[in-house]
Amino acid sequence: MILNYSLSGQGSTVVLLHGLLGSHQNLATVAKCLAEHYTVINLDLRNHGASGHDSEHNYQLMAEDVIATLDELKINQFVLFGHSMGGKTAMQIALSYPDRVQKLIVEDIAPVTYPERHKAIFDGLQAIDLTKLNNRQQADASLQQYVADIGIRRFLLTNLSRSEQGWQWKMNLPAIVEQYSNICDFTPPENSTFSNPVLFVKGGDSDYIQAQHQSIIKALFPNVTAKIIQGAGHWIHAEKSKIFNKVILDFIQK
């Protein structure tokens, strides 16, 4: 699948991959910062944003989509960044196509299988009756019964779009719900390692990267360094954008 993307800047290439239920727009501040120095390709992963919908959703397919899109753009070598689900996709790419990736940056996710933690979000999104929706405020009021955090609700509702046919979701919600176990999962390609420089960035208040993940990370990515950004949760790029952008820019330029 050839993915939707935005292109900015000039120079060597940095590729950005967003997280679950997001789109390339979520990484706009990262893209803007990096585009002062590099060509930035900011992608919508399958079943998200303006990219194609498909019933299948797993990391091998997402990695193949990204590579197919970069092949189409005639980009062979690139620095790769991914947040959350995009971080797992980025790790899959680095392990499957190690000769293509110059450096890897992973934001707040580990190469492990996680417990399913999005049930309330999925229930809330599915409870919104798009056929009876008049405005975003109505959608937010409905979602509030399932998701208390206004910031998370605003993030989720960026997926709502309106056309002449009425309200619709940009993302392929049925497929994402159906394939959710694949999103939680992570099975690296057999006997794979990635020896180029890797940076893991963890939010100090986030529980996604844990101490017991260190040995797994080190085995797959022996040339790894880690940074913890205090006062940030899972969406470090949004919560602490200035320091986050500096950390990843320093790593790429090093």
Contacts in CASP RR format, 6 or more apart in sequence:
PFRMAT RR
TARGET T0000
AUTHOR 0000-0000-0000
METHOD contacts of the structure
MODEL  1
MILNYSLSGQGSTVVLLHGLLGSHQNLATVAKCLAEHYTVINLDLRNHGA
SGHDSEHNYQLMAEDVIATLDELKINQFVLFGHSMGGKTAMQIALSYPDR
VQKLIVEDIAPVTYPERHKAIFDGLQAIDLTKLNNRQQADASLQQYVADI
GIRRFLLTNLSRSEQGWQWKMNLPAIVEQYSNICDFTPPENSTFSNPVLF
VKGGDSDYIQAQHQSIIKALFPNVTAKIIQGAGHWIHAEKSKIFNKVILD
FIQK
1 46 0 8 1.000
1 51 0 8 1.000
1 52 0 8 1.000
1 54 0 8 1.000
1 61 0 8 1.000
1 64 0 8 1.000
1 65 0 8 1.000
1 68 0 8 1.000
2 65 0 8 1.000
2 68 0 8 1.000
2 69 0 8 1.000
2 72 0 8 1.000
3 43 0 8 1.000
3 44 0 8 1.000
3 45 0 8 1.000
3 46 0 8 1.000
3 51 0 8 1.000
3 52 0 8 1.000
3 65 0 8 1.000
3 66 0 8 1.000
3 69 0 8 1.000
4 24 0 8 1.000
4 43 0 8 1.000
4 44 0 8 1.000
4 49 0 8 1.000
4 50 0 8 1.000
4 51 0 8 1.000
4 52 0 8 1.000
5 24 0 8 1.000
5 41 0 8 1.000
5 42 0 8 1.000
5 43 0 8 1.000
5 44 0 8 1.000
5 69 0 8 1.000
6 24 0 8 1.000
6 31 0 8 1.000
6 41 0 8 1.000
6 42 0 8 1.000
7 39 0 8 1.000
7 40 0 8 1.000
7 41 0 8 1.000
7 42 0 8 1.000
8 31 0 8 1.000
8 32 0 8 1.000
8 35 0 8 1.000
8 39 0 8 1.000
8 40 0 8 1.000
8 42 0 8 1.000
9 35 0 8 1.000
9 36 0 8 1.000
9 38 0 8 1.000
9 39 0 8 1.000
9 40 0 8 1.000
10 38 0 8 1.000
10 39 0 8 1.000
11 37 0 8 1.000
11 38 0 8 1.000
11 39 0 8 1.000
12 38 0 8 1.000
12 39 0 8 1.000
12 77 0 8 1.000
12 78 0 8 1.000
12 79 0 8 1.000
12 102 0 8 1.000
13 38 0 8 1.000
13 39 0 8 1.000
13 40 0 8 1.000
13 41 0 8 1.000
13 75 0 8 1.000
13 77 0 8 1.000
13 78 0 8 1.000
13 79 0 8 1.000
14 34 0 8 1.000
14 38 0 8 1.000
14 39 0 8 1.000
14 40 0 8 1.000
14 41 0 8 1.000
14 78 0 8 1.000
14 79 0 8 1.000
14 80 0 8 1.000
14 81 0 8 1.000
14 252 0 8 1.000
15 40 0 8 1.000
15 41 0 8 1.000
15 43 0 8 1.000
15 66 0 8 1.000
15 70 0 8 1.000
15 75 0 8 1.000
15 78 0 8 1.000
15 79 0 8 1.000
15 80 0 8 1.000
15 81 0 8 1.000
16 24 0 8 1.000
16 27 0 8 1.000
16 30 0 8 1.000
16 31 0 8 1.000
16 34 0 8 1.000
16 40 0 8 1.000
16 41 0 8 1.000
16 42 0 8 1.000
16 43 0 8 1.000
16 81 0 8 1.000
16 82 0 8 1.000
17 43 0 8 1.000
17 45 0 8 1.000
17 66 0 8 1.000
17 80 0 8 1.000
17 81 0 8 1.000
17 82 0 8 1.000
17 83 0 8 1.000
17 86 0 8 1.000
17 87 0 8 1.000
17 89 0 8 1.000
17 90 0 8 1.000
18 24 0 8 1.000
18 26 0 8 1.000
18 27 0 8 1.000
18 43 0 8 1.000
18 44 0 8 1.000
18 45 0 8 1.000
18 48 0 8 1.000
18 82 0 8 1.000
18 83 0 8 1.000
18 85 0 8 1.000
18 86 0 8 1.000
19 26 0 8 1.000
19 45 0 8 1.000
19 48 0 8 1.000
19 82 0 8 1.000
19 83 0 8 1.000
19 84 0 8 1.000
19 85 0 8 1.000
19 86 0 8 1.000
19 87 0 8 1.000
20 84 0 8 1.000
20 85 0 8 1.000
20 118 0 8 1.000
20 176 0 8 1.000
20 183 0 8 1.000
21 48 0 8 1.000
21 121 0 8 1.000
21 155 0 8 1.000
21 156 0 8 1.000
21 159 0 8 1.000
21 171 0 8 1.000
21 176 0 8 1.000
22 48 0 8 1.000
22 49 0 8 1.000
22 155 0 8 1.000
22 158 0 8 1.000
22 159 0 8 1.000
22 171 0 8 1.000
23 44 0 8 1.000
23 48 0 8 1.000
23 49 0 8 1.000
23 50 0 8 1.000
23 158 0 8 1.000
23 159 0 8 1.000
23 170 0 8 1.000
23 171 0 8 1.000
24 31 0 8 1.000
24 42 0 8 1.000
24 43 0 8 1.000
24 44 0 8 1.000
24 49 0 8 1.000
25 158 0 8 1.000
26 83 0 8 1.000
26 155 0 8 1.000
26 158 0 8 1.000
26 237 0 8 1.000
26 238 0 8 1.000
27 42 0 8 1.000
27 81 0 8 1.000
27 83 0 8 1.000
27 237 0 8 1.000
28 42 0 8 1.000
29 237 0 8 1.000
29 238 0 8 1.000
29 241 0 8 1.000
29 245 0 8 1.000
30 81 0 8 1.000
30 237 0 8 1.000
30 241 0 8 1.000
30 244 0 8 1.000
30 245 0 8 1.000
30 248 0 8 1.000
31 40 0 8 1.000
31 42 0 8 1.000
33 245 0 8 1.000
33 249 0 8 1.000
34 40 0 8 1.000
34 245 0 8 1.000
34 248 0 8 1.000
34 249 0 8 1.000
34 252 0 8 1.000
37 249 0 8 1.000
37 252 0 8 1.000
37 253 0 8 1.000
38 79 0 8 1.000
38 252 0 8 1.000
41 69 0 8 1.000
41 70 0 8 1.000
41 73 0 8 1.000
41 75 0 8 1.000
41 78 0 8 1.000
43 51 0 8 1.000
43 66 0 8 1.000
43 69 0 8 1.000
44 50 0 8 1.000
44 51 0 8 1.000
45 51 0 8 1.000
45 62 0 8 1.000
45 65 0 8 1.000
45 66 0 8 1.000
45 85 0 8 1.000
45 86 0 8 1.000
45 89 0 8 1.000
46 52 0 8 1.000
46 53 0 8 1.000
46 54 0 8 1.000
46 57 0 8 1.000
46 61 0 8 1.000
46 62 0 8 1.000
46 65 0 8 1.000
47 53 0 8 1.000
47 54 0 8 1.000
47 57 0 8 1.000
47 171 0 8 1.000
47 172 0 8 1.000
47 175 0 8 1.000
47 176 0 8 1.000
48 170 0 8 1.000
48 171 0 8 1.000
48 172 0 8 1.000
49 159 0 8 1.000
49 170 0 8 1.000
49 171 0 8 1.000
50 170 0 8 1.000
51 65 0 8 1.000
52 172 0 8 1.000
53 172 0 8 1.000
53 175 0 8 1.000
54 61 0 8 1.000
54 172 0 8 1.000
54 175 0 8 1.000
55 175 0 8 1.000
55 178 0 8 1.000
55 179 0 8 1.000
56 175 0 8 1.000
56 179 0 8 1.000
57 172 0 8 1.000
57 175 0 8 1.000
57 176 0 8 1.000
57 179 0 8 1.000
57 182 0 8 1.000
57 183 0 8 1.000
58 179 0 8 1.000
58 182 0 8 1.000
58 185 0 8 1.000
59 88 0 8 1.000
59 89 0 8 1.000
59 92 0 8 1.000
59 182 0 8 1.000
59 185 0 8 1.000
59 186 0 8 1.000
60 92 0 8 1.000
60 96 0 8 1.000
62 86 0 8 1.000
62 89 0 8 1.000
62 92 0 8 1.000
63 89 0 8 1.000
63 92 0 8 1.000
63 93 0 8 1.000
63 96 0 8 1.000
63 97 0 8 1.000
66 89 0 8 1.000
66 93 0 8 1.000
67 93 0 8 1.000
67 97 0 8 1.000
67 100 0 8 1.000
70 76 0 8 1.000
70 78 0 8 1.000
70 100 0 8 1.000
76 100 0 8 1.000
77 100 0 8 1.000
77 102 0 8 1.000
78 100 0 8 1.000
78 101 0 8 1.000
78 102 0 8 1.000
79 101 0 8 1.000
79 102 0 8 1.000
79 103 0 8 1.000
79 104 0 8 1.000
79 105 0 8 1.000
79 252 0 8 1.000
80 90 0 8 1.000
80 93 0 8 1.000
80 94 0 8 1.000
80 101 0 8 1.000
80 103 0 8 1.000
80 104 0 8 1.000
80 105 0 8 1.000
81 87 0 8 1.000
81 90 0 8 1.000
81 104 0 8 1.000
81 105 0 8 1.000
81 106 0 8 1.000
81 107 0 8 1.000
81 248 0 8 1.000
82 89 0 8 1.000
82 90 0 8 1.000
82 105 0 8 1.000
82 106 0 8 1.000
82 107 0 8 1.000
83 107 0 8 1.000
83 108 0 8 1.000
83 109 0 8 1.000
83 235 0 8 1.000
83 237 0 8 1.000
84 107 0 8 1.000
84 108 0 8 1.000
84 109 0 8 1.000
84 208 0 8 1.000
84 234 0 8 1.000
85 109 0 8 1.000
85 183 0 8 1.000
86 109 0 8 1.000
87 106 0 8 1.000
87 107 0 8 1.000
87 109 0 8 1.000
88 109 0 8 1.000
88 111 0 8 1.000
88 186 0 8 1.000
90 104 0 8 1.000
90 105 0 8 1.000
90 106 0 8 1.000
91 104 0 8 1.000
91 106 0 8 1.000
91 111 0 8 1.000
91 186 0 8 1.000
91 188 0 8 1.000
91 194 0 8 1.000
91 220 0 8 1.000
91 221 0 8 1.000
92 186 0 8 1.000
92 188 0 8 1.000
92 189 0 8 1.000
93 100 0 8 1.000
93 101 0 8 1.000
94 101 0 8 1.000
94 104 0 8 1.000
94 194 0 8 1.000
94 196 0 8 1.000
94 198 0 8 1.000
94 221 0 8 1.000
95 188 0 8 1.000
95 189 0 8 1.000
95 192 0 8 1.000
95 193 0 8 1.000
95 194 0 8 1.000
95 220 0 8 1.000
96 189 0 8 1.000
96 192 0 8 1.000
98 192 0 8 1.000
98 193 0 8 1.000
98 194 0 8 1.000
98 195 0 8 1.000
98 196 0 8 1.000
101 194 0 8 1.000
101 196 0 8 1.000
102 196 0 8 1.000
103 196 0 8 1.000
103 197 0 8 1.000
103 198 0 8 1.000
103 199 0 8 1.000
103 251 0 8 1.000
103 252 0 8 1.000
104 194 0 8 1.000
104 196 0 8 1.000
104 197 0 8 1.000
104 198 0 8 1.000
104 199 0 8 1.000
104 221 0 8 1.000
105 198 0 8 1.000
105 199 0 8 1.000
105 201 0 8 1.000
105 248 0 8 1.000
105 251 0 8 1.000
105 252 0 8 1.000
106 198 0 8 1.000
106 199 0 8 1.000
106 200 0 8 1.000
106 201 0 8 1.000
107 201 0 8 1.000
107 236 0 8 1.000
107 237 0 8 1.000
107 244 0 8 1.000
108 201 0 8 1.000
108 202 0 8 1.000
108 203 0 8 1.000
108 206 0 8 1.000
108 208 0 8 1.000
108 209 0 8 1.000
108 233 0 8 1.000
108 234 0 8 1.000
108 235 0 8 1.000
108 236 0 8 1.000
109 208 0 8 1.000
109 209 0 8 1.000
110 200 0 8 1.000
110 208 0 8 1.000
110 209 0 8 1.000
110 210 0 8 1.000
110 213 0 8 1.000
110 216 0 8 1.000
110 217 0 8 1.000
111 186 0 8 1.000
111 188 0 8 1.000
111 213 0 8 1.000
111 216 0 8 1.000
111 217 0 8 1.000
111 220 0 8 1.000
112 186 0 8 1.000
112 213 0 8 1.000
112 216 0 8 1.000
113 184 0 8 1.000
113 185 0 8 1.000
113 186 0 8 1.000
113 187 0 8 1.000
114 184 0 8 1.000
114 208 0 8 1.000
115 184 0 8 1.000
116 180 0 8 1.000
116 181 0 8 1.000
116 184 0 8 1.000
118 180 0 8 1.000
120 146 0 8 1.000
120 147 0 8 1.000
121 146 0 8 1.000
121 147 0 8 1.000
121 152 0 8 1.000
121 156 0 8 1.000
122 173 0 8 1.000
122 176 0 8 1.000
122 177 0 8 1.000
122 180 0 8 1.000
123 146 0 8 1.000
124 142 0 8 1.000
124 143 0 8 1.000
124 145 0 8 1.000
124 146 0 8 1.000
124 147 0 8 1.000
125 143 0 8 1.000
125 156 0 8 1.000
125 169 0 8 1.000
125 173 0 8 1.000
126 173 0 8 1.000
126 177 0 8 1.000
127 142 0 8 1.000
127 143 0 8 1.000
127 145 0 8 1.000
127 146 0 8 1.000
128 139 0 8 1.000
128 142 0 8 1.000
128 143 0 8 1.000
130 166 0 8 1.000
130 167 0 8 1.000
130 168 0 8 1.000
130 169 0 8 1.000
133 139 0 8 1.000
133 167 0 8 1.000
136 157 0 8 1.000
136 160 0 8 1.000
139 157 0 8 1.000
139 160 0 8 1.000
139 167 0 8 1.000
140 153 0 8 1.000
140 154 0 8 1.000
140 157 0 8 1.000
143 153 0 8 1.000
143 156 0 8 1.000
143 157 0 8 1.000
144 153 0 8 1.000
147 153 0 8 1.000
147 156 0 8 1.000
155 235 0 8 1.000
159 169 0 8 1.000
159 170 0 8 1.000
159 171 0 8 1.000
160 167 0 8 1.000
160 168 0 8 1.000
160 169 0 8 1.000
160 170 0 8 1.000
161 167 0 8 1.000
161 168 0 8 1.000
161 169 0 8 1.000
161 170 0 8 1.000
162 168 0 8 1.000
176 183 0 8 1.000
188 220 0 8 1.000
192 220 0 8 1.000
193 219 0 8 1.000
193 220 0 8 1.000
193 221 0 8 1.000
193 222 0 8 1.000
194 220 0 8 1.000
194 221 0 8 1.000
195 222 0 8 1.000
195 223 0 8 1.000
196 223 0 8 1.000
197 223 0 8 1.000
197 225 0 8 1.000
197 251 0 8 1.000
197 254 0 8 1.000
198 221 0 8 1.000
198 223 0 8 1.000
198 224 0 8 1.000
198 225 0 8 1.000
199 224 0 8 1.000
199 225 0 8 1.000
199 226 0 8 1.000
199 227 0 8 1.000
199 247 0 8 1.000
199 248 0 8 1.000
199 251 0 8 1.000
200 209 0 8 1.000
200 217 0 8 1.000
200 224 0 8 1.000
200 225 0 8 1.000
200 226 0 8 1.000
200 227 0 8 1.000
201 226 0 8 1.000
201 227 0 8 1.000
201 228 0 8 1.000
201 229 0 8 1.000
201 236 0 8 1.000
201 244 0 8 1.000
201 247 0 8 1.000
201 248 0 8 1.000
202 208 0 8 1.000
202 209 0 8 1.000
202 226 0 8 1.000
202 227 0 8 1.000
202 228 0 8 1.000
202 229 0 8 1.000
202 236 0 8 1.000
203 209 0 8 1.000
203 228 0 8 1.000
203 229 0 8 1.000
203 230 0 8 1.000
203 231 0 8 1.000
203 232 0 8 1.000
203 233 0 8 1.000
203 234 0 8 1.000
203 236 0 8 1.000
204 228 0 8 1.000
204 229 0 8 1.000
204 230 0 8 1.000
204 231 0 8 1.000
204 232 0 8 1.000
204 233 0 8 1.000
205 230 0 8 1.000
205 231 0 8 1.000
205 232 0 8 1.000
205 233 0 8 1.000
206 232 0 8 1.000
206 233 0 8 1.000
206 234 0 8 1.000
206 236 0 8 1.000
208 234 0 8 1.000
217 224 0 8 1.000
218 224 0 8 1.000
225 251 0 8 1.000
227 247 0 8 1.000
229 236 0 8 1.000
229 240 0 8 1.000
229 243 0 8 1.000
229 244 0 8 1.000
229 247 0 8 1.000
231 239 0 8 1.000
231 240 0 8 1.000
232 239 0 8 1.000
232 240 0 8 1.000
232 244 0 8 1.000
233 239 0 8 1.000
236 244 0 8 1.000
237 244 0 8 1.000
237 245 0 8 1.000
END
